[in-house]
Amino acid sequence: MENTTDKYIGKILDDRYEIIELIGSGGMANVYKALCHRLNRYDAVKIMRDETAANTELRRRFRAESQAVAMLSHPNIVSVYDVSHSDDVEYIVMELIDGITLKQYLQKKSVLDPSEELDFSIIHRDIKPQNIMLLKDGMIKVADFGIASLENTIEENNGETVGSVHYIAPEQARGEAPDARSDIYSLGIVMYEMLTGKLPYVGNSDVEVAVKHMNTDPVTPRDIVPSIPEELERICLKAMNSNIDERYQSASEMLADLEEYKSQSLAAHVLEDSEAVLIDSEEPPRRR
């Protein structure tokens, strides 16, 4: 993905971060692999695009929200190491992830096992498979945690659809203010994609997809993959209900159902294993 014409390639920020190559692009910023000469390690450096950095208010918010994220410490959130600016360049330094996105993982596997699907059920302001990272050791991390709302603001100012249209909640598509239940809807869409290998709504344009989110009921997951557990399908469809009042009203409420499903599923597997052991241990009938 390296772009030798990129003006940042080879540049050293603050006499410390040497920009090596471009590894990702977004509406707000570009992400580069960089060598930290002070610690002799590779980091990810997210640099605001010039057109975005030209807005003083957006630069202020980018810096403030990035500093807030840097204070977070959680094994499932991509770490932010530094927030700085050099020669009018606004940037943040993050943990460089050695892994792939959930979207790339889905492209390889198509459909996830229900037990594996539960591991990826995460709430985030801009939840989509591209923001969920799977490390080589199996750890799952959320990228862009905490600054997604700023990216959404930038998209609104540019007249673009807020969030990825395939994962956007109906109220967002209508231009209404999102809340935590909008995140839950997006998570429901991601769950649907993991369970079926398909997106519930597709179209020839962003507008067509957005209209489907607002007015169309999806094909039920079990109609696509009959082996999906009925309870997991119910949880998925409740999360992505187009009526915001019919969805889970909080992440805690949804988590409670997921944990209940997980415990019942585990208990059922234990029972099946126990019955199998009993059958295997039975003595064969004696011949008369």
C-alpha positions in Angstrom: 0.0 0.0 0.0 3.1 2.2 0.0 2.8 5.4 -1.9 6.2 6.9 -2.8 4.6 10.2 -3.9 3.1 10.8 -0.5 4.7 13.9 1.0 5.0 12.3 4.4 6.9 9.2 3.4 10.5 9.6 4.7 9.6 12.6 6.9 10.5 12.6 10.6 7.9 14.1 12.9 9.3 15.9 16.0 12.7 14.3 15.4 11.2 11.0 16.5 8.7 9.3 14.2 10.0 8.4 10.8 7.1 7.8 8.4 7.8 4.5 6.5 4.6 3.7 4.5 0.9 4.4 4.1 -1.2 1.6 5.6 -4.7 3.0 5.7 -6.9 5.9 4.6 -10.1 7.5 5.9 -12.2 10.6 5.5 -10.5 12.4 8.4 -6.9 11.1 8.3 -4.3 8.8 6.8 -2.5 6.1 8.8 1.2 5.4 8.4 3.6 2.8 9.7 6.4 4.7 11.4 9.6 4.0 13.2 10.0 5.6 16.7 13.7 6.3 16.9 13.5 7.0 20.6 12.1 3.6 21.5 13.3 1.7 18.4 9.8 0.3 17.7 7.2 0.5 14.9 4.1 2.5 15.6 1.0 3.6 13.7 0.8 7.4 13.1 -2.6 8.9 12.2 -2.2 12.2 10.4 -5.1 14.5 9.7 -5.7 15.3 6.1 -4.7 18.8 5.0 -8.2 19.8 4.1 -9.4 18.7 7.6 -6.5 20.2 9.5 -7.3 23.6 7.9 -10.4 23.8 10.1 -9.3 25.2 13.4 -12.2 23.8 15.4 -11.8 20.3 14.0 -8.1 20.4 14.8 -8.9 21.5 18.4 -11.5 18.6 18.8 -9.1 16.1 17.2 -6.4 17.0 19.7 -8.8 17.0 22.7 -10.6 13.8 21.9 -7.3 12.0 21.0 -5.9 13.1 24.4 -9.0 11.7 26.1 -8.6 8.4 24.3 -4.9 8.2 25.3 -6.0 8.1 28.9 -7.9 4.9 28.3 -6.3 1.6 29.1 -8.0 -1.6 28.1 -6.6 -4.7 26.4 -9.4 -4.6 23.7 -8.8 -1.0 22.7 -5.9 0.0 20.4 -3.6 2.0 22.6 -2.8 5.7 21.9 0.8 6.5 22.8 1.2 10.2 21.8 -0.8 13.2 20.6 1.2 15.9 19.0 1.6 18.4 16.1 4.6 19.3 14.1 4.8 22.1 11.5 1.1 22.4 11.4 0.7 18.6 11.2 -1.8 17.2 13.6 -1.2 13.5 14.4 -1.6 10.8 17.0 0.7 7.8 17.6 -1.0 4.5 18.2 -0.2 0.8 18.7 0.7 -0.8 15.4 -1.5 -3.9 15.1 -0.1 -7.1 13.8 -3.3 -8.7 12.5 -6.3 -8.2 10.2 -9.7 -6.5 10.4 -12.8 -8.5 11.0 -13.8 -7.5 7.4 -10.8 -9.3 6.0 -11.4 -12.3 8.3 -15.0 -12.5 7.0 -13.8 -12.4 3.4 -11.7 -15.5 4.2 -14.2 -17.5 6.3 -17.5 -16.1 4.9 -19.5 -17.4 7.9 -18.4 -17.6 11.5 -19.4 -20.3 14.0 -21.9 -18.9 16.5 -19.5 -19.3 19.4 -16.8 -17.4 17.5 -19.3 -14.7 16.5 -19.9 -13.9 20.2 -16.3 -12.9 20.6 -16.7 -10.0 18.2 -19.9 -8.5 19.6 -18.6 -5.1 20.5 -20.3 -1.7 21.0 -18.6 1.3 19.3 -19.7 4.7 18.0 -18.9 3.7 14.4 -19.0 -0.1 14.6 -18.2 -2.0 11.5 -15.9 -4.9 10.6 -13.2 -2.5 9.4 -12.9 -1.1 12.9 -12.5 -4.5 14.7 -9.0 -5.9 14.6 -8.1 -9.6 15.0 -4.5 -10.1 16.2 -2.4 -13.1 15.3 -2.6 -14.3 18.9 -6.5 -14.2 18.8 -6.8 -11.0 20.8 -9.6 -8.7 19.5 -9.1 -4.9 19.6 -11.3 -1.9 18.6 -9.7 0.7 16.5 -10.6 4.4 16.4 -12.3 4.1 19.7 -13.4 7.6 21.0 -12.7 9.7 17.8 -15.4 8.1 15.6 -17.8 10.9 16.6 -15.4 13.5 15.2 -15.1 11.5 12.0 -18.9 11.5 11.8 -18.9 15.3 12.2 -16.4 15.7 9.4 -18.6 13.5 7.1 -21.6 15.6 8.0 -19.8 18.8 7.1 -18.8 17.3 3.8 -22.3 16.3 3.0 -21.5 12.6 3.2 -23.4 9.8 4.8 -22.5 9.5 8.4 -20.9 6.1 9.1 -20.6 3.2 6.7 -24.0 3.1 4.9 -24.2 -0.7 5.3 -24.1 -0.5 9.1 -25.9 2.8 9.6 -29.0 3.0 11.9 -32.3 4.1 10.3 -32.4 7.2 12.5 -29.0 8.2 11.4 -30.1 7.7 7.7 -33.0 10.1 8.4 -30.5 12.7 9.8 -31.6 12.3 13.4 -29.2 12.4 16.3 -27.8 8.9 17.1 -27.5 7.5 20.6 -26.3 4.2 22.2 -29.2 2.3 20.6 -27.8 3.3 17.2 -24.6 1.6 18.1 -26.6 -1.5 19.0 -28.3 -1.5 15.6 -24.9 -1.4 13.9 -23.7 -4.3 16.0 -26.8 -6.2 15.0 -25.8 -5.7 11.3 -22.3 -6.9 12.0 -23.7 -10.0 13.8 -26.0 -10.7 10.9 -23.0 -10.5 8.5 -20.9 -12.8 10.7 -23.7 -15.4 11.0 -24.8 -15.4 7.4 -21.8 -14.2 5.4 -24.0 -11.6 3.8 -25.1 -8.0 4.4 -28.8 -7.6 5.1 -29.2 -4.6 2.8 -27.4 -4.0 -0.5 -28.1 -1.7 -3.4 -26.7 0.2 -6.3 -26.2 3.4 -4.3 -25.7 4.6 -0.8 -29.1 6.2 -0.9 -30.8 2.9 -1.9 -29.1 1.1 0.9 -30.1 3.8 3.4 -33.7 3.6 2.3 -33.7 -0.2 2.8 -32.5 0.3 6.4 -35.5 2.5 7.0 -38.2 0.7 5.2 -37.3 -3.0 4.5 -37.2 -6.0 6.8 -34.1 -8.3 6.3 -34.2 -11.9 5.2 -34.0 -13.8 8.5 -30.6 -15.3 9.2 -32.0 -18.8 9.6 -33.5 -18.6 6.1 -29.9 -18.2 4.8 -28.1 -20.5 7.2 -30.6 -22.9 8.9 -28.1 -24.2 11.4 -28.0 -20.8 13.2 -29.3 -21.2 16.8 -32.8 -19.7 17.0 -32.0 -17.7 20.2 -28.9 -16.1 18.6 -31.1 -15.1 15.6 -33.6 -13.5 17.9 -30.8 -11.5 19.6 -29.4 -10.4 16.3 -32.8 -9.3 14.9 -33.8 -7.5 18.1 -30.5 -5.5 18.0 -31.1 -4.5 14.4 -34.8 -3.6 14.7 -35.6 -0.6 12.6 -37.8 0.7 15.4 -35.4 2.2 17.9 -37.8 1.6 20.8 -38.0 -2.1 19.9 -34.3 -2.6 20.1 -32.2 -3.4 23.1 -32.2 -0.1 25.1 -28.7 -0.5 26.4 -25.6 -2.5 25.8 -26.0 -4.1 29.3 -29.4 -5.4 28.3 -28.1 -7.0 25.1 -25.0 -8.4 27.0 -27.3 -10.1 29.5 -29.1 -11.9 26.7 -25.8 -12.9 25.0 -24.4 -14.2 28.3 -27.6 -16.2 29.0 -27.4 -17.7 25.5 -23.7 -18.5 26.0 -24.3 -20.2 29.3 -27.2 -22.2 28.1 -25.3 -23.2 25.0 -22.3 -24.3 27.1 -24.6 -26.3 29.4 -26.2 -28.0 26.4 -22.8 -29.0 25.1 -21.7 -30.3 28.5 -24.9 -32.4 28.6 -24.3 -33.8 25.1 -20.7 -34.7 26.0 -21.9 -36.4 29.2 -24.4 -38.4 27.4 -21.8 -39.4 24.8 -19.5 -40.6 27.6 -22.3 -42.6 29.2 -23.1 -44.3 25.9 -19.4 -45.1 25.2 -18.9 -46.5 28.7 -21.9 -48.9 28.5 -20.9 -52.5 28.3 -21.9 -54.3 25.1 -24.7 -56.8 25.6 -23.6 -60.3 26.5 -24.3 -63.1 24.1 -26.5 -65.9 25.4 
